[in-house]
Amino acid sequence: MDIGKKIKELRIKNSLTQEELANRCELSKGFISQVERDLTSPSIATFIDILESLGTTLKDFFDEIENEKIVFTDEDMFISEDDEYKYELKWVIPNAQKNKMEPILVTLDPNGMYKEDHPHEGEEFGYVLSGTVYIYLGKKRYKAKKGDSFYYKANVNHYISNAGKNKAKILWVSTPPNF
């Protein structure tokens, strides 16, 4: 972390000159200039005074804003397969289980199914990209084909199965993450 640069950014954000910041901290303008250019380091007490004058704290100053990844490529994704149930899961957003929703790409072979899930909090959404699937909710069964979507509260036992002779692909989003 470039401390001097960050102090300068905060000073400018607060519409202060080096001299105004120096006066608030009972320091010289030259000292503030040297700190901002990383030519000198203030004592902890002085550093705290500077931060307070800039309207922040040590904790907030050093809490870096995490660079949030927005776009994910195929190399970022993780795949798992189950030969018994004849499905493949592709996590299109890595580590999504820490988020509020978890999107995955489900591919079901003919006669394949995703394991039955017990009731849980949350909701599930799916969009059928190819093929035809059955959605089982308790004792009820619903059919969805390419271009259809489904949405339900996960308050009963539920699962999906491939209803056709070809592979079926579904973009599936669960909230909270459940896969």
SVG drawing of the C-alpha trace seen along z (x, -y; Angstrom):
<svg xmlns="http://www.w3.org/2000/svg" viewBox="-48 -26 60 71">
<polyline fill="none" stroke="black" stroke-width="0.4" points="0.0,0.0 1.3,-3.5 0.5,-5.3 1.5,-8.7 -0.5,-8.5 -3.6,-7.4 -3.2,-10.3 -3.0,-12.7 -6.1,-11.2 -8.0,-11.6 -6.7,-15.2 -7.9,-16.0 -11.2,-14.2 -11.7,-16.4 -10.9,-19.6 -7.9,-20.4 -4.6,-22.0 -1.4,-20.6 -1.2,-23.8 -4.8,-23.4 -4.1,-19.8 -0.8,-20.8 -2.6,-23.5 -5.2,-21.1 -2.5,-18.7 -0.1,-21.3 2.5,-20.2 4.4,-22.0 3.2,-22.1 6.6,-20.7 6.2,-17.7 2.8,-16.8 4.4,-17.1 7.1,-14.7 4.6,-12.2 2.5,-12.3 5.7,-11.7 6.8,-8.8 10.0,-10.7 9.3,-10.5 7.0,-8.5 5.0,-10.1 5.0,-8.6 1.9,-6.6 0.5,-9.5 1.1,-12.0 -0.3,-9.5 -3.5,-9.1 -3.8,-12.9 -3.5,-13.2 -6.2,-10.5 -8.6,-12.1 -8.2,-15.4 -9.0,-13.6 -12.1,-12.0 -11.0,-8.4 -9.4,-5.9 -6.5,-3.6 -8.7,-0.6 -10.7,-2.2 -7.5,-3.5 -5.9,-0.1 -9.0,1.8 -8.3,2.1 -11.3,2.3 -11.0,5.7 -10.8,5.7 -14.0,7.5 -13.8,9.7 -16.7,9.1 -16.0,11.3 -15.1,15.0 -13.6,17.1 -13.8,20.8 -10.4,21.2 -12.0,19.8 -14.8,22.4 -14.9,25.7 -16.5,28.9 -17.7,32.0 -19.3,35.1 -21.4,38.0 -21.4,41.1 -24.1,42.8 -26.7,40.0 -25.3,39.0 -24.8,35.3 -22.1,32.7 -22.1,29.5 -20.1,26.5 -19.6,23.7 -19.7,20.6 -18.8,18.3 -15.9,19.7 -16.4,19.6 -20.0,18.4 -21.1,20.4 -19.9,17.3 -22.3,15.1 -26.1,14.8 -26.7,16.8 -24.9,19.6 -25.3,20.0 -24.2,23.3 -24.5,24.9 -26.1,28.4 -25.8,30.9 -27.9,34.1 -27.3,37.1 -30.3,39.0 -32.0,40.7 -29.8,38.5 -31.0,36.7 -29.6,34.3 -29.7,35.9 -32.8,35.3 -32.5,32.3 -34.3,32.0 -36.3,28.9 -34.1,25.9 -34.4,22.2 -34.2,20.3 -35.4,20.4 -34.2,21.9 -34.4,20.8 -33.5,22.6 -33.4,21.7 -33.4,24.6 -30.7,24.0 -31.2,27.2 -33.3,30.4 -36.3,31.1 -36.3,31.7 -38.8,32.7 -38.8,30.7 -40.0,32.7 -41.4,30.8 -42.6,33.1 -45.1,35.4 -45.7,33.0 -43.8,33.1 -43.4,30.2 -42.0,30.3 -39.8,27.6 -38.2,27.5 -35.6,25.4 -36.3,21.7 -38.5,22.4 -37.6,21.3 -38.6,22.5 -38.7,20.9 -39.7,22.4 -39.3,22.2 -37.2,25.1 -39.5,26.0 -40.2,29.6 -38.0,32.5 -36.9,31.6 -34.8,32.6 -34.6,32.5 -34.3,35.2 -33.7,35.3 -37.0,36.0 -35.6,36.5 -33.3,38.6 -30.6,36.0 -28.5,34.1 -30.2,31.3 -28.5,28.1 -29.9,25.9 -28.5,22.6 -29.5,23.1 -29.3,20.4 -29.8,21.3 -30.2,18.8 -28.8,19.2 -26.0,21.3 -26.8,25.0 -24.7,27.0"/>
</svg>
